[in-house]
Amino acid sequence: MFFLPYKLDLCLKKIPFLTIIVMLICLVIYIKQANNEQDFVQKTDQFCMAKRTNFERMVLKKALGDSSPQRCVALMNELSTADDPQKHIAAYSEKSERIAGYTPQDSHDYMQRFLNKEYSRYRDAVPPLTTQQLWYSPHTWDPVTMLTSNFAHGSWDHILGNLLYFFIFGAAVELIIGSAAYFVVILVLSFGTSLSYSIAMMNVTDALPTVGLSGVVMGMIAMLSYFMPSSKILCFYWFLIKIGVVGVSTWILALLYIGIDTYTLITVEEMGGINLVAHVSGAAIGFLLALALFRRHKARISVEYDIY
């Protein structure tokens, strides 16, 4: 079964400029990410394919168990995305096979210097990953990447899905509360979901970094379900041989998305690379913001948007 919301069944009377601007920012950033990643992969391959002396290949084999270009690529990818590359280099040096003619300590020290030199050469030859500069690592508590990570994405599927849902739900929220308040809400959701992720991951040593607008999107879904619970979202569906469009109430979709994410977060240990903490916290923050700060907007919506 295929089911895809694609449009709010309302005629929006103004243009949601800020929503469109945010979408364009996300697209520009992801295009830069994609181009940078292509360059990163190409130059990493070139670095690892470069000729080395027999002694250098021998040292790499003793450190990594394999001196092939593929193993070099894996090592450099590991080091370049690690929070502490020196810790990884020290670990490889510690477990490396001893170099003939060296004492164990001398072999360890030489191996560490050699790997450090290789990594330094690699960093000089290969541009840093733009995605890594933008993502949010939960143990850093970095306010800059708390914000930038929301506008970076991991793939075309990731960004296009987020932007579709962001426009469906966010555009209406912008027109309801106004662009200035909407801007503040986006900031609150960006920082709030990142902080929630850091708190949830405090005792998880290998917590993954995060990117994506989905926490903000879930906040918009929750806010719109508060403002317009009975408004319809047009959804395309395909089930076996039947294809069609159906209007689903906003509150039903919100309950479906938030409920599934909450249940999965509570019951499933492996989240498959999806930041469900951001999803659930974004929904909670969005609903609480609407309830606490924007209740007066709800009263005029039925007249302005012909919702009864």
N, C-alpha and C positions, 0 to 999 in steps of 0.2 A: 504494500500500500504506500502511495506517495501523497503527502499532504503538505501544502505550502501556502501560508498566508501571504498575500501580495498587495492588499490595498485596504485602507480604512474606507468604509462605505459612507463617506460624507464628502460634501463639497467644501473644502477649506477656503475661507473667504479672503485670506491673505497669503502671502508667500512666506514660508518659514525660512528666512534668510540664514539664521544661525545654524539650523539643522543642515542646510545645504553646505555652508562653509565648513562645518565639522566633517562632513562626508568628503569634501574635496581635500581637506587637510589629510585625512586618513588615506585617501587614494594616492596623493603625492608622496606621502611618507612611505607607503608600501611599494610604490614604483622604485623609489630610491633604495629601499631594502632589497628588492628583487635584483636590481642591477648590481648593487654592491655584492650580493651573495654570489652572483655569477662570476664576478671578478675575483672574489675571495676563493672560490673553488678552483678556478683556472690557475691562479698564481700559487695556491697551495700545491696543486699537482705539479706545476713547473718546479717549485722548490724541492719537492720530494723526488722528482725524476732527475735532478741535477747529478752530475758525476761526483763520486766520492772516492777517496783512496781506499785501498784494501783494508788498511788499519781502521779507518773510520767506519767502514761497513762491519768490520769485526766487532768494534765497540758497540755499535747499534744493535747488533745481533745479541751480544751478551746482556745488553740492557733491556731489550724488548722481546728477545726470543726469535726475532725475525727482522732482517734488514731490508725487506722489500719496500718499494714505494708505497704500497697500500697500507703497510703498518706504520710508515712514517706519517701518512695522511691522517690515520686514526689518532696517532699520538698528538700531532699538532692541533687537530680539532679538539681533542680532549683538553690540552693545555690552554688553548685560546678561549675556551668557554668556561674554564674553571674559575671560581672565585679566588683561589690561591694556587697559581701554577707551581710555585716553589714547593709546595707541599707534595704535589704529584711527582715532581722531579726527584725530590728526596726519597719518595717511596720507591720509584724505579731504581734509583741508585742503591738503595738498601738491599733490594732483593736481586740485584744483577749478579750475573756470574763473574767470578773473579778473573781479572786479566792476568795472563801468564807472566810471571816475573815480577808481579806487584804483590805487596802484602795486602791482606784483606782491607785494611784501612786506606792504604794508598789507592787501591783499586776503586773503592767506594768514592773517595775524594775526587779521583780523576774522572770517574763516570759522572759525578754531579757537575763538575766543571764543564765537561763535554756537552752534556744535555742542556745546561744553561746557555752555553755558547750557541748550540744549534737553535735553541728557542729564540735567542736574541737575533740571530741571523734571519730566522723566519719572520719575526715581527718587523724587521727592517724591509723585508721583501714583499710582505703580504699586508694589504690594508685591513684594519680592524673591521669586524662585523658591525654594520649599522644597527642591526637588530639587537645585538648584545649591548650596545651603547644606550638603547632605548628601553630594554626590558627592565622589569622590576624583580630583583632578588629579595625575597621576604625578610632575610636576616640583615639586610643593609639598612632598612628604615630610611631610605634616601627619598626625601620629598620631591626631588626633581624627577626621578624615574617613576615615582608613584603616579605622576601626571603623564609623562611621556609614554609610558607603557600602554596606556589606554588607547593611544592613537597609532600604535604599531600592531602588525598582525603577522601571523605565521604562514599564511598561504592565501592564494586567490579565493579558494572556497571559504576560508575563515573571514576574510574582509568583506566579500560580497554578501555572505549571509548576515553578518553583523550590520552592514549598512542598509540592507533591505529592511530588517526589523527596526533599526534605528529610525528610518524614515517613516515607516508605517505608524509607529507609536510616538516617536519623539516630535515629529512635525506638529501633531495636534497638541501635545503638551506645551510646545513653544508658544503656539497661538493662544492657548488658554491662559498661561501665566505671564506672558510677555518675554521678550528676548533677554532683558537684563536679568530677571529672576531665573530664567532658563540657563543662562551662562553660569550663574552661581550654583544652580542645582547640578550641572555637569561637573563643576569643580568638586563639589561636596561628594558626589558619587565616585569620582575618580580617586580622591584621597581616602574616602571611607571604605571602599572595597579593597584598596591596597593595604590599609591599616588592618582591616579584618583578616586579610590573608596572612599578614605578618603575625598577628596574634594567634591565628589557628595553627601556624607552622612553627611556633616558638620551640617546640620540643621535637621537631622533625629536622634532623641534621642534613638530609639530602633533598630538601624541598626545592622544587623546580622554579626557575624564574617564570614570569608570566607576562603575556602581551594580549591586547585585544580590548575592544569596546564593549564586550558582552556584559560586564557588570553595570555599565551605564545603561545599556539597552534594557536589562532586566529592571532597573530603576524606572525607566520610562514606561515599561509594560505595567508595572505596579501603579504608577501615578495615573496613567490613563484609565486603568480599571477602577480607580477611585473616582475620577472625574466623570467618566462616561461608561458605567458598567454595562449598560444595555446597548451601546453602539455596536455596530456589526463590523467585523473584519472579514473581507471577502477572501476565501481560501480555495485554491485550486486543489482538486483531489483526483487521484487515479487509483481505482481499486479493481483489479483483475481486468475486465473489459469495459468497465464503466468509468467515464471521464466527465468531470463537471466542476461547477463552482457552487460553494455554499457559504452563506453568511453565518459567522459564529460570534456570539456575544463576547465582548472584550473580557468580561470577568471570567468567562469559561476558559478562554485561552490563557489568561493569566494564571488561573488555578491549575491548569494543565501543565504549563511550563514550570511554574514555581514549585508545584507539588512534585513533579518528576525529579527536578534537581534536588529538592530537599530530601526526598526519599533516598535518592542515589547517594547523596552526601553522607547520610546517616548510616546506610546499610552496606555500601560497597567500599572495600578497602582501596582498590586500585581505580582511580578516576580516569585513566586513559589519557592523561595530558590535558584534561579540561579543568579549568579553575572553577569548580562548583562553589567554592567559598565565595568568590566574587559574584557569581550568579545569585546565590541566596542572600548574601549581605546587600547586594545592590537592590534587590527587590524589597527587602525590609527597610532599607534607608529611604528608597523612593516613596514607599507607602507612608512611612512616618512623616516625611517632609510634606507630602500632600495633606495629610491629616492635621498636622500641627500648624502649617504656615499658609495653606492655600484653600481652606474650607470655603472662604467667601467666593472663590471662583466657581465653585460647584453650583451655586444657586443660580447663576446667570447662564449656565451652559445650555439648559433645555430650551431657552428662548433663542440664544444666538446661533446654535447649531441644529435647531429643530429636533431635539431629542426629547421624546416623551415616554 
